[in-house]
Amino acid sequence: GAVVSQHPSRVICKSGTSVKIECRSLDFQATTMFWYRQFPKQSLMLMATSNEGSKATYEQGVEKDKFLINHASLTLSTLTVTSAHPEDSSFYICSASSLLYTFGSGTRLTVV
Amino acid sequence: QKEVEQNSGPLSVPEGAIASLNCTYSDRGSQSFFWYRQYSGKSPELIMFIYSNGDKEDGRFTAQLNKASQYVSLLIRDSQPSDSATYLCAVNIQEKLTFGTGTRLTIIP
């Protein structure tokens, strides 16, 4: 079946630094990947849709200059949280679509 | 009105009983519907998907879809303690998944 790998699984960074999260589709090509954010006891909120070879489409209220998305190949999308602040601490999850929507294992970001 | 609505629970069900989870959606154009299970601190995992009106069964799980009523449900038969998790309903709206808030299910031994 379709497998999506996400790294790192956990990261702690200092306030003001940047963090990059990688999402790879291992056994299929994904022209579209999705990035979600989940705060404790809340549901998944779509942040952006990542399209291979073109600019990402951001959901309303998501700062595109803060959450940089790059989808340079059919198997890799990256999310960079720039100038991270404690309020950016969250669980970030990527998803890719083959026949169904497959999720990565998620990245727990803690900004201190 | 939220695009996808679920009762947040918690829903407590005795072990061995049937757990019934419900979801309503607002977009009549939605074509595909998904149920994900999410354990605390983990990523969602797909349990069932359904496209057509009616029932779809897979082992202990049955998904039910009624497009006229804009309603999708998940039944879990012979509930096990390992089924205790948050269940997320997701609807494909314009090629993107929109999630409900999730229902927290607890199976009581």
Interface residues (C-beta under 8 A of the other chain):
Chain A: Q6 T32 F34 Q42 S43 L44 M45 L46 T49 F91 I93 S95 L100 Y101 T102 F103 G104 S105 G106 R108
Chain B: F34 Y36 G41 K42 S43 P44 E45 L46 F49 L88 A90 E95 K96 L97 T98 F99 G100 T101 G102
